[in-house]
């Protein structure tokens, strides 16, 4: 017998809000989504056109399983492969399937807190378990268009001798750099890969041509654009390219003469020390960068200073320097209260960002109870960048997996995917969690479905 309780479909709503409105900078409205769905919907749907009211009923949980042709249209417009990704479920078939729960994560967390079940009444076939495990073990990473990456490398190779082309106004370049920064923060890596090479050529031409203050401004724009390219290199596992880009970003930051831009370059450079096994040196680097800043200068300086301590705290945790880690996060928290949560020179910072890093520190130091205590009854605001919010759900999944809470871990993974699918799919920590869950004596269909989604090589039948 199914429950009559209705829960908001946050996955469906989040998928809609990820889409931009055609009428401004805000998210897509229900009316706009309904119009797009009607444009692609199979004419065999005899229920008439989809309305904004229909969209609202799904988001409020009143309708959980629309007709097949409508579900297909929703998947097409919302750019997902399965109904589960947007919280659509047939409760009559799987009324106890928590993977597709549309409740906020905080509500699910409290309900599943005592659930340490490792087995499913319907475990996945062992051949499927093995196939998913082999795909994960292959070390898959974000697949980016080869042509886009080749073009980006070519733009870097000709930085001092850019190809002929128009000399664009600095104001136009500034607007385009702001656009690629938004793409990076939204984890829209495919689109980012498509537009970066041309912008790099434009910026290299401008930097070679201009002198004086305009050249200084272009240097700061180059630093931001190199950072966007580094996101692609890092997420796709091209760590040598990432190191090269961070070096170019650091040099551009020096040429800008802007201490906040230099601090941001140091913040990004800190990511190298997550991968090279020397987090202690990374912490020292960020400490020295923070010492060069006067955080009282303005909000941007305060945020840069706090961000350096925020990342230094996580590096200290990975170096097992817990006292230093707590001191750094306490310093970051103090300065977070002096600014509004937001994006400063391409870095998200504020009280919520610090809280997310507190969860990260707890998980990194094998303290899942503290991680879940810090995250309990809280979900990050949609005003935060998609990348930062998905990090939060990934860390919650890691904590739940450390406690062998399979259902809760899977729910958090699906939340991360709903927020930032490109960021989540090949994130190494996501792969660690899924590998851990696949290693259980009985794997649930929910874990198997997520494992299939994280594949990189051959299709898993």
HUQUINOR-V464626 format. One record per residue. N is the residue number from 1. RES is the residue in one small letter. PHI is phi in whole degrees, -180 to 180 (none if undefined). OMEGA is omega in whole degrees, -180 to 180 (NA if undefined). NEAR is the number of other C-alpha atoms within 10 Angstrom. Layout:
# HUQUINOR-V464626
N,RES,PHI,OMEGA,NEAR
N,RES,PHI,OMEGA,NEAR
This chain:
# HUQUINOR-V464626
1,x,none,-176,6
2,x,-86,179,10
3,x,-76,178,8
4,x,-91,-180,6
5,x,-69,179,7
6,x,-115,180,13
7,x,-123,179,16
8,x,-56,178,21
9,x,-90,-177,25
10,x,-69,180,22
11,x,-67,179,25
12,x,-65,-179,24
13,x,-63,180,20
14,x,-63,179,19
15,x,-64,177,22
16,x,-66,-176,24
17,x,-68,176,19
18,x,-71,-179,18
19,x,-85,-179,16
20,x,-85,176,14
21,x,-71,176,15
22,x,-80,-174,11
23,x,-113,-180,10
24,x,162,-177,8
25,x,-87,-176,8
26,x,-81,179,12
27,x,-75,180,16
28,x,-66,179,18
29,x,-83,176,17
30,x,-63,180,18
31,x,-63,179,16
32,x,-65,179,18
33,x,-63,179,22
34,x,-60,180,20
35,x,-62,-180,15
36,x,-66,178,16
37,x,-62,180,23
38,x,-64,180,18
39,x,-66,-176,14
40,x,-107,-172,15
41,x,-70,178,20
42,x,-61,-179,14
43,x,-64,179,12
44,x,-75,177,9
45,x,-73,-175,13
46,x,-93,-180,9
47,x,-86,-178,9
48,x,86,-177,9
49,x,-67,175,15
50,x,-74,-180,19
51,x,-116,175,17
52,x,-60,178,14
53,x,-64,178,12
54,x,-63,178,17
55,x,-62,179,20
56,x,-63,179,17
57,x,-65,177,15
58,x,-67,-177,22
59,x,-66,178,24
60,x,-86,179,18
61,x,86,179,20
62,x,-71,176,15
63,x,-113,-178,18
64,x,-113,-175,20
65,x,-145,179,17
66,x,-65,178,15
67,x,-61,-173,11
68,x,-56,-177,11
69,x,-66,176,16
70,x,-70,179,21
71,x,-61,179,17
72,x,-63,179,20
73,x,-66,177,19
74,x,-61,180,27
75,x,-62,-179,19
76,x,-65,-176,16
77,x,-72,-178,18
78,x,-86,172,21
79,x,60,176,14
80,x,-129,-179,16
81,x,-96,-173,12
82,x,-125,175,15
83,x,-62,-177,17
84,x,-61,-177,20
85,x,-66,178,22
86,x,-116,170,28
87,x,72,179,26
88,x,-87,-176,22
89,x,-148,176,21
90,x,-96,-175,14
91,x,-65,180,15
92,x,-71,-180,10
93,x,-92,-177,9
94,x,-133,-175,11
95,x,-67,-178,14
96,x,-105,-176,12
97,x,-79,-176,14
98,x,-78,-178,16
99,x,-59,-176,24
100,x,-94,-179,25
101,x,-58,-180,23
102,x,-106,177,28
103,x,-77,171,19
104,x,-58,-176,17
105,x,-60,-177,22
106,x,-64,179,14
107,x,-70,179,14
108,x,-65,-178,18
109,x,-58,-176,24
110,x,-68,-178,12
111,x,-76,-176,11
112,x,-102,-174,17
113,x,-59,-179,14
114,x,-95,-176,10
115,x,-88,178,15
116,x,-115,-178,15
117,x,-67,-180,11
118,x,-102,-175,15
119,x,-119,175,15
120,x,-111,175,15
121,x,-63,178,9
122,x,-130,-178,10
123,x,-63,-180,16
124,x,-69,177,19
125,x,-57,-174,13
126,x,-64,179,12
127,x,-66,177,9
128,x,-66,178,18
129,x,-59,-177,22
130,x,-65,-177,13
131,x,-66,177,19
132,x,-65,-180,26
133,x,-61,179,21
134,x,-68,179,14
135,x,-65,179,19
136,x,-67,-178,24
137,x,-65,-179,13
138,x,-69,176,11
139,x,74,-178,14
140,x,-62,177,19
141,x,-139,-176,20
142,x,-55,179,22
143,x,-91,180,15
144,x,-112,179,18
145,x,-59,-177,12
146,x,-60,-179,10
147,x,-62,179,10
148,x,-65,179,18
149,x,-67,178,18
150,x,-62,180,12
151,x,-65,178,19
152,x,-65,178,21
153,x,-61,179,15
154,x,-63,178,15
155,x,-64,177,22
156,x,-69,-178,20
157,x,-65,-178,11
158,x,-110,-177,13
159,x,-58,-179,18
160,x,-91,178,12
161,x,-145,-174,13
162,x,-67,179,20
163,x,-65,178,13
164,x,-61,180,9
165,x,173,-178,9
166,x,-69,173,10
167,x,-94,-173,15
168,x,-85,177,12
169,x,-60,-179,11
170,x,-61,180,17
171,x,-62,178,9
172,x,-67,178,10
173,x,-64,179,20
174,x,-61,179,16
175,x,-65,-180,12
176,x,-69,178,17
177,x,-66,175,22
178,x,-61,179,17
179,x,-67,180,12
180,x,-71,175,24
181,x,-65,177,21
182,x,-64,178,18
183,x,-62,179,18
184,x,-64,-178,25
185,x,-66,178,22
186,x,-87,-178,21
187,x,58,178,25
188,x,-94,-169,19
189,x,-73,-180,23
190,x,-64,178,16
191,x,-65,179,15
192,x,-59,-180,22
193,x,-62,-176,24
194,x,-75,-172,16
195,x,-107,-170,15
196,x,-69,-172,23
197,x,-62,179,22
198,x,-64,179,13
199,x,-66,177,18
200,x,-61,177,26
201,x,-60,179,24
202,x,-60,-179,22
203,x,-68,178,26
204,x,-64,176,23
205,x,-63,-179,22
206,x,-63,-179,22
207,x,-66,180,22
208,x,-71,-174,14
209,x,-87,-171,11
210,x,-78,174,15
211,x,-126,175,11
212,x,68,-173,7
213,x,-65,179,10
214,x,-63,179,15
215,x,-64,178,19
216,x,-63,179,20
217,x,-63,-180,18
218,x,-65,178,25
219,x,-60,178,26
220,x,-65,177,23
221,x,-66,177,27
222,x,-62,180,27
223,x,-59,179,27
224,x,-66,-177,24
225,x,-73,174,25
226,x,-61,178,23
227,x,-64,178,26
228,x,-63,178,24
229,x,-66,178,26
230,x,-63,178,23
231,x,-59,178,22
232,x,-66,-179,24
233,x,-63,-177,22
234,x,-67,-177,18
235,x,-69,-179,22
236,x,-96,175,18
237,x,78,179,19
238,x,-94,-170,15
239,x,-73,175,15
240,x,-66,176,11
241,x,-65,178,16
242,x,-60,180,24
243,x,-62,178,17
244,x,-62,-179,15
245,x,-65,179,24
246,x,-65,175,24
247,x,-62,178,16
248,x,-67,177,19
249,x,-64,-180,30
250,x,-63,179,23
251,x,-66,177,16
252,x,-63,178,23
253,x,-63,177,26
254,x,-62,-179,18
255,x,-66,179,18
256,x,-72,-178,23
257,x,68,-177,14
258,x,-102,-176,15
259,x,-64,179,17
260,x,-69,177,26
261,x,-65,176,27
262,x,-63,179,25
263,x,-64,178,26
264,x,-64,177,28
265,x,-62,177,25
266,x,-65,177,24
267,x,-58,-180,25
268,x,-69,179,20
269,x,-59,179,22
270,x,-59,-179,23
271,x,-66,179,18
272,x,-61,-174,18
273,x,-83,170,16
274,x,-70,-174,16
275,x,-93,-174,10
276,x,-91,175,9
277,x,79,178,12
278,x,-125,-179,14
279,x,-63,178,24
280,x,-63,177,18
281,x,-70,177,16
282,x,-62,177,25
283,x,-61,179,28
284,x,-62,178,15
285,x,-58,-177,18
286,x,-71,176,25
287,x,-60,-180,18
288,x,-66,177,13
289,x,-64,179,22
290,x,-66,-179,23
291,x,-65,-179,12
292,x,-79,-176,13
293,x,-94,167,17
294,x,-105,-173,14
295,x,-68,180,18
296,x,-82,-175,12
297,x,-62,-179,9
298,x,-165,-177,10
299,x,-63,-180,16
300,x,-63,179,18
301,x,-69,178,21
302,x,-61,-179,23
303,x,-67,179,29
304,x,-64,179,31
305,x,-63,179,29
306,x,-65,179,28
307,x,-64,178,31
308,x,-61,178,28
309,x,-70,179,28
310,x,-63,179,30
311,x,-72,177,26
312,x,-61,179,31
313,x,-63,179,31
314,x,-69,178,30
315,x,-63,178,30
316,x,-63,177,24
317,x,-63,179,24
318,x,-67,176,20
319,x,-86,-179,21
320,x,62,176,15
321,x,-107,-169,17
322,x,-65,180,18
323,x,-64,176,11
324,x,-62,-178,18
325,x,-60,-179,25
326,x,-66,178,19
327,x,-63,-180,16
328,x,-64,-179,25
329,x,-69,176,25
330,x,-66,177,18
331,x,-65,178,19
332,x,-62,-179,30
333,x,-63,180,23
334,x,-62,-178,15
335,x,-78,178,24
336,x,-66,180,24
337,x,-72,-177,12
338,x,-95,180,15
339,x,-130,174,17
340,x,-84,177,13
341,x,-55,-179,19
342,x,-180,-178,18
343,x,-106,-179,18
344,x,-122,-179,19
345,x,52,176,18
346,x,89,-180,17
347,x,-121,177,18
348,x,-75,179,20
349,x,-152,179,27
350,x,154,-178,24
351,x,-56,-179,18
352,x,-68,179,21
353,x,-63,178,24
354,x,-65,179,27
355,x,-61,178,20
356,x,-62,179,23
357,x,-70,174,22
358,x,-65,176,25
359,x,-65,179,26
360,x,-58,-179,25
361,x,-59,-179,27
362,x,-62,-180,22
363,x,-68,-179,23
364,x,-62,-179,20
365,x,-101,176,16
366,x,57,177,15
367,x,-123,-175,16
368,x,-64,180,24
369,x,-62,177,16
370,x,-65,179,16
371,x,-58,-179,26
372,x,-74,176,20
373,x,-67,180,12
374,x,-66,-176,16
375,x,-90,-174,22
376,x,-62,176,15
377,x,59,-179,14
378,x,-148,170,14
379,x,-130,-178,16
380,x,-65,-180,18
381,x,-65,177,11
382,x,-69,175,12
383,x,-73,176,10
384,x,-71,179,20
385,x,-62,180,22
386,x,-60,-180,26
387,x,-62,-178,21
388,x,-66,-180,24
389,x,-65,180,23
390,x,-66,175,26
391,x,-58,-180,23
392,x,-60,-178,25
393,x,-67,176,27
394,x,-63,180,25
395,x,-67,175,30
396,x,-63,177,31
397,x,-62,178,31
398,x,-62,-180,29
399,x,-64,180,28
400,x,-63,179,29
401,x,-67,178,22
402,x,-62,178,19
403,x,-95,-179,18
404,x,60,176,18
405,x,-94,-170,21
406,x,-64,-177,28
407,x,-59,-179,29
408,x,-65,179,27
409,x,-64,-179,29
410,x,-66,179,27
411,x,-59,179,26
412,x,-64,178,26
413,x,-62,179,26
414,x,-69,175,26
415,x,-64,178,29
416,x,-60,-180,27
417,x,-65,180,20
418,x,-65,-178,25
419,x,-77,-174,26
420,x,-147,-175,24
421,x,-61,-178,21
422,x,-67,179,19
423,x,-73,-174,24
424,x,-79,-167,27
425,x,-57,-176,22
426,x,-117,178,23
427,x,-67,-176,20
428,x,-60,180,16
429,x,-73,173,15
430,x,-64,-180,22
431,x,-64,177,22
432,x,-63,180,15
433,x,-63,-178,24
434,x,-63,177,26
435,x,-60,179,18
436,x,-63,-179,16
437,x,-70,177,25
438,x,-69,-176,21
439,x,-83,180,13
440,x,-71,-176,14
441,x,-67,175,12
442,x,-143,-175,18
443,x,-98,-180,23
444,x,-77,176,23
445,x,-59,180,19
446,x,-65,178,21
447,x,-63,-179,25
448,x,-63,179,22
449,x,-62,180,16
450,x,-67,179,18
451,x,-62,177,26
452,x,-61,-178,19
453,x,-65,-178,15
454,x,-88,-177,22
455,x,-67,175,24
456,x,-130,-173,18
457,x,-95,-173,12
458,x,-70,175,8
459,x,-62,178,11
460,x,-102,-176,13
461,x,-79,NA,7
